[in-house]
Amino acid sequence: MPSNHVPEREKALLQEINKALPVGLLERSQVLIAKRQAYTLGENEREELIRITDTIEELGAQRLANLAELAQLRGMDLEALMDQLEIFPASHG
């Protein structure tokens, strides 16, 4: 087996981990957040923002689960794996 061989499960996890959020989803979220901050968000838009936020949170939770599984497969702790992959927690400041 070549030394650079990546097991299929690890490869699948890395592909999922490295998937970007859909650009349209992020753009719409930013528009709605700006409207909320300007106090111009309508009720339908508020509901849409909640749905988008829920989706983004679900995708983030799945990414974290994939990272945890990959760390376990590699016999590493999660923080060390994230450092190795240069993945840093988002700051919400």
C-alpha positions, 0 to 999 in steps of 0.5 A: 500500500503506498504511503500516501494512500488515504482510506476511502472513509477518510477521503469521504469525510475530508470531502464533506468537511471541505465543502463550502456553504452554498454562496447563495445561502450565505449571500441571502443570510447576509442581506437578511441580517443587514435588514434585521440590524436596520430594523427593516426585516419583514415577518416573512423575511424573519422566518426565512432568516430563521430557516437559513440560520437553522440550515447553516447550524445543521451544516456546521454540526454535521461538519463538526461530527465529520471532523470528530469521526476523522479525528477518531479514525486518525487516533487524534484529538479534535483540536489537533486534527483541526490544527493539522487541517488549518480549520479554526473555529469561527469567531462571533465577536 
